[in-house]
Amino acid sequence: MVVTSYAKEADMGLFDKIKGLGRKHEAQIDQGIDKAEAVAHDKVGDKVGHDKIDTAADKAHEAADKLADD
């Protein structure tokens, strides 16, 4: 598949927008991850395992931090 330079520029523009939103709303993203983690612990923690939920939340925080730092 051949990707034109215009398509590459459009993709990079979108990615830059997403990174900007990550920086601008970093606190809200972290709060959302924490809230999702708490709900997962309450709803399926015993079935899935609390350690797996904690690991997933940690990875989500790392991804959000990486996005905000770039």
Secondary structure, DSSP 8 states (H G I E B T S, - for coil): ----HHHHHHHHHHHHHHHHHHHHTHHHHHHHHHHHHHHHHHHHHHHH-HHHHHHHHHHHHHHHHHHHH-
